[in-house]
Amino acid sequence: MPDTSLIVRTIGAGGELGEKLADVITELICKVGDRQVGGLETYQVVSFGRTVNGTRFPERWWPRLVKALETGAFERMSAEAIVDVMVDYDQP
């Protein structure tokens, strides 16, 4: 798993930046949750003899969010614009 410590620290610190980051993550999940291509990653887990299917935030997005934080994109762009860039980047 990618290093998400900057993301965790930013959300944990709260404030405008932490809230905006949390909004971006939430919007990404909502926007692509129903898509088949480039959407959330699917996985299976066997628990107590039963197979459980689930979806999760794609690992490829964590480094992109870190880069957006490090380059100041959150200060220059709206949450919606950041989401659009990330979703558009995933389209084939």
Secondary structure by P-SEA (a helix, b strand, c coil): cccaaaaaaaaaaccaaaaaaaaaaaaaaaaccccccccccccccccccbbbbbccccccaaaaaaaaaaacccccccaaaaaaaaaaaacc
